[in-house]
Amino acid sequence: MGYKGKFKVWRGDASGGDLKDFEVEINEGEVVLDIIHRLQATQAPDMACRWNCKAGKCGSCSAEINGKPRLMCMTRMSTFEQDETVTVTPLRTFPVIKDLVTDVGFNYAKAREVKSFTPPKDLKPGEYRMQQIDVERSQEFRKCIECYLCQNTCHAVRDHEENKESFAGPRYLMRVAELDMHPLDTADRKKAAQEEHGLGFCNITKCCTEVCPEHIHITDNALIPLKERVVDKKYDPLVWLGSKIRRRTSSDA
């Protein structure tokens, strides 16, 4: 059974905009993205939104629905009351291009700042060996679809534009943590996390984990363990002493 539903959709561009009211047909089993497409087809042909797979795997249709960062293709209309007005707005953290489309270039810039996997120099391709337990530690993080909902909801970025230059955000700190867990990676990820990617800005509120559509435990399994390893290296006197001894031994050799 279909019904007439009420929507408010943000319309505008970088110069400004406002919420526009729509009344639209809603059918059983539909998701928010279906309704946006119907509005494009029937009432607002110039409405801009990103989408690709419509299966929750490309991360393209990120938006804020009733104030919560979500994927439009994974938000069922059945989760709302029939007389409820559904409000759809662009991701607040990133600059608006048009309507529901934002400029997420910040994330690509931060991705380029993370040093790639760095294996030992004497290890040739085909000689890499890992234990299954090491594979499983970081396998969860590979599920990321880069929808940037975690980046959008992280208040260290969302509420403080000035932090963007120094803070990579949860998605790319998770990438740093993943590489730091890799037994064959030789780069100093702990120092980079603290000094280059702004790990100290994260105060583990778990807002990034709460909005992740892939249900990755970003805070508990990536950010907190990374913070613990950084603290161990930087402040634990035994770790500090051990590093000095190893450095002296290697220099003597």
Rosetta blueprint (number, residue, H / E / L):
1 M L
2 G L
3 Y E
4 K E
5 G E
6 K E
7 F E
8 K E
9 V E
10 W E
11 R E
12 G E
13 D E
14 A L
15 S L
16 G E
17 G E
18 D E
19 L E
20 K E
21 D E
22 F E
23 E E
24 V E
25 E E
26 I E
27 N L
28 E L
29 G L
30 E L
31 V E
32 V H
33 L H
34 D H
35 I H
36 I H
37 H H
38 R H
39 L H
40 Q H
41 A H
42 T H
43 Q L
44 A L
45 P L
46 D L
47 M L
48 A L
49 C L
50 R L
51 W L
52 N L
53 C L
54 K L
55 A L
56 G L
57 K L
58 C L
59 G L
60 S L
61 C L
62 S E
63 A E
64 E E
65 I E
66 N L
67 G L
68 K E
69 P E
70 R E
71 L E
72 M H
73 C H
74 M H
75 T L
76 R E
77 M H
78 S H
79 T H
80 F L
81 E L
82 Q L
83 D L
84 E L
85 T E
86 V E
87 T E
88 V E
89 T E
90 P L
91 L L
92 R L
93 T L
94 F L
95 P L
96 V E
97 I E
98 K E
99 D L
100 L L
101 V E
102 T E
103 D L
104 V L
105 G H
106 F H
107 N H
108 Y H
109 A H
110 K H
111 A H
112 R H
113 E H
114 V L
115 K L
116 S L
117 F L
118 T L
119 P L
120 P L
121 K L
122 D L
123 L L
124 K L
125 P L
126 G L
127 E L
128 Y L
129 R L
130 M L
131 Q L
132 Q H
133 I H
134 D H
135 V H
136 E H
137 R H
138 S H
139 Q H
140 E H
141 F H
142 R H
143 K H
144 C L
145 I L
146 E L
147 C L
148 Y L
149 L H
150 C H
151 Q H
152 N H
153 T H
154 C L
155 H H
156 A H
157 V H
158 R H
159 D L
160 H L
161 E H
162 E H
163 N H
164 K L
165 E L
166 S L
167 F L
168 A L
169 G L
170 P H
171 R H
172 Y H
173 L H
174 M H
175 R H
176 V H
177 A H
178 E H
179 L H
180 D H
181 M H
182 H L
183 P L
184 L L
185 D L
186 T L
187 A L
188 D L
189 R H
190 K H
191 K H
192 A H
193 A H
194 Q H
195 E H
196 E L
197 H L
198 G L
199 L H
200 G H
201 F H
202 C L
203 N L
204 I L
205 T L
206 K L
207 C H
208 C H
209 T H
210 E H
211 V H
212 C L
213 P L
214 E L
215 H L
216 I L
217 H L
218 I H
219 T H
220 D H
221 N H
222 A H
223 L H
224 I H
225 P H
226 L H
227 K H
228 E H
229 R H
230 V H
231 V H
232 D H
233 K H
234 K H
235 Y H
236 D L
237 P H
238 L H
239 V H
240 W H
241 L H
242 G H
243 S H
244 K H
245 I H
246 R H
247 R H
248 R H
249 T H
250 S H
251 S H
252 D H
253 A L
